[in-house]
Amino acid sequence: MRETKIVDFLSKIKKDKTIYLDIETVPFVTYEELCNNPAHAEAKQLWDKRTLLRLKKGDIEQGLSEKEIWESAALYPEYNKLVCICIGFLLNGKYTEREFVNDNEEQLIVDFLYAITYLQIKNKFETIIGANIDGFDLPVLFRKAIIYGYSPTPLISEYDRKPWDDKNCDITKVWRRGSFNGDATIASICRMLKMPSPKTDDIDGSKIYGFYLNGEVDKIVKYCHADVKALYYIVNYLSNLKVFVIL
């Protein structure tokens, strides 16, 4: 029989000093308000220029209306609004989660920045783990902090930080292993690892804006928590992989 032992694939990450993070965003105003409110005229002009460039590059599905295209504004910090931020972490050996929800985006980001700073300074947390956090979550939080006049916490900002000092972990990059092929979403990883998926028939990322317009923020927060819990399970799985023992 071939002997094996358990190893931690993510051994460089201190799990008791790690924050699991996910955010949910929507367009900062409805398309009707963007078009009809003079206060948003400049934003509308800039958005139209961006849309034209995306159309030329083929980045937008053919046949979509301008209103449908506007829903993708949720992906851009300059045009989106944070609905909620959820984090999970181990404290005194017990896994716990916190949520930050506020229709006032500035207050939401202030509450989040304070909590992250507290965890970093008082509890010595040093790592943020998420899915596509390098491409979405962290850039959004970085820019929102600056927009409201706050210096991003070092856990969020990579400015003036050497690559070897960055201890954050993007699970999407870990799963892809340098490749851009394949599906590296949380739902896909959970399916391959036979874990409960945070995506259900009731909600996935494409339905977030609809829930927001209907005032069902509680469903968005629940979905965000599910992503965070899935991240925690994925990291635990990667921390208990088998290797062969050669004697």
Backbone hydrogen bonds, N-H to C=O, Kabsch-Sander energy under -0.5 kcal/mol:
donor,donor_aa,acceptor,acceptor_aa,energy
5,K,243,V,-2.2
7,V,241,L,-3.3
9,F,7,V,-0.8
9,F,238,L,-2.1
11,S,8,D,-1.4
13,I,10,L,-2.0
14,K,12,K,-0.5
15,K,13,I,-0.9
17,K,14,K,-2.0
18,T,15,K,-1.0
19,I,127,T,-2.8
20,Y,88,G,-3.1
21,L,129,I,-2.6
22,D,86,C,-2.0
24,E,84,C,-2.1
26,V,81,K,-2.0
28,F,79,Y,-2.4
34,L,30,T,-2.3
35,C,31,Y,-2.0
36,N,32,E,-2.1
37,N,33,E,-2.2
40,H,37,N,-2.2
41,A,38,P,-1.6
44,K,40,H,-2.6
45,Q,41,A,-2.2
46,L,42,E,-2.5
47,W,43,A,-2.5
48,D,44,K,-2.4
49,K,45,Q,-1.7
50,R,46,L,-2.1
51,T,47,W,-2.8
52,L,48,D,-2.2
53,L,49,K,-1.9
54,R,50,R,-2.3
55,L,51,T,-2.4
56,K,52,L,-2.1
57,K,53,L,-1.7
58,G,54,R,-0.7
58,G,55,L,-0.6
59,D,54,R,-2.8
60,I,54,R,-0.6
64,L,61,E,-1.2
69,I,65,S,-2.4
70,W,66,E,-1.8
71,E,67,K,-0.7
71,E,68,E,-0.8
72,S,69,I,-1.8
73,A,70,W,-2.2
74,A,71,E,-1.4
75,L,72,S,-2.1
76,Y,73,A,-1.8
79,Y,76,Y,-2.0
80,N,76,Y,-1.3
81,K,26,V,-2.8
83,V,24,E,-3.0
84,C,24,E,-1.3
85,I,100,F,-1.7
86,C,22,D,-2.7
87,I,98,R,-2.6
88,G,20,Y,-2.1
89,F,96,T,-2.4
90,L,18,T,-0.5
91,L,89,F,-0.5
91,L,94,K,-2.6
94,K,91,L,-1.5
96,T,89,F,-2.7
98,R,87,I,-2.6
100,F,85,I,-2.5
102,N,83,V,-0.7
105,E,103,D,-1.0
108,L,104,N,-2.1
109,I,105,E,-2.6
110,V,106,E,-2.2
111,D,107,Q,-2.5
112,F,108,L,-2.1
113,L,109,I,-2.7
114,Y,110,V,-2.2
115,A,111,D,-2.0
116,I,112,F,-2.7
117,T,113,L,-2.4
118,Y,114,Y,-2.5
119,L,115,A,-2.5
120,Q,116,I,-2.3
121,I,117,T,-2.6
122,K,118,Y,-2.8
123,N,118,Y,-0.8
123,N,119,L,-0.7
125,F,119,L,-2.1
126,E,17,K,-2.4
127,T,17,K,-1.7
129,I,19,I,-3.0
130,G,169,C,-1.7
132,N,130,G,-0.6
136,F,132,N,-1.6
137,D,132,N,-0.6
138,L,133,I,-2.0
140,V,136,F,-2.5
141,L,137,D,-2.4
142,F,138,L,-2.7
143,R,139,P,-2.3
144,K,140,V,-2.5
145,A,141,L,-2.1
146,I,142,F,-1.7
147,I,143,R,-2.8
148,Y,144,K,-1.8
149,G,146,I,-1.9
150,Y,145,A,-3.1
156,I,153,T,-2.3
157,S,153,T,-2.3
161,R,158,E,-1.6
165,D,162,K,-2.2
166,D,162,K,-0.6
166,D,163,P,-1.2
167,K,165,D,-0.8
169,C,128,I,-2.5
171,I,130,G,-2.7
171,I,169,C,-0.8
173,K,170,D,-0.7
174,V,170,D,-1.9
175,W,171,I,-2.6
176,R,172,T,-2.1
177,R,173,K,-2.0
178,G,173,K,-0.6
179,S,176,R,-1.6
184,A,182,G,-0.6
189,I,185,T,-2.6
190,C,186,I,-2.8
191,R,187,A,-2.1
192,M,188,S,-2.3
193,L,189,I,-2.1
194,K,191,R,-1.0
195,M,190,C,-3.2
200,T,203,I,-2.1
207,K,204,D,-2.0
208,I,205,G,-1.0
211,F,207,K,-2.2
212,Y,208,I,-2.2
213,L,209,Y,-2.6
214,N,210,G,-1.6
215,G,212,Y,-1.6
216,E,211,F,-3.0
217,V,215,G,-0.9
219,K,216,E,-0.8
220,I,216,E,-1.0
221,V,217,V,-2.5
222,K,218,D,-2.1
223,Y,219,K,-2.0
224,C,220,I,-2.3
225,H,221,V,-2.5
226,A,222,K,-1.9
227,D,223,Y,-1.8
228,V,224,C,-1.8
229,K,225,H,-2.6
230,A,226,A,-2.2
231,L,227,D,-2.1
232,Y,228,V,-1.9
233,Y,229,K,-2.1
234,I,230,A,-2.6
235,V,231,L,-2.5
236,N,232,Y,-2.0
237,Y,233,Y,-2.2
238,L,234,I,-2.4
239,S,235,V,-1.1
240,N,237,Y,-1.8
241,L,7,V,-2.0
243,V,5,K,-2.3
245,V,3,E,-2.9
246,I,244,F,-0.7
247,L,245,V,-0.7
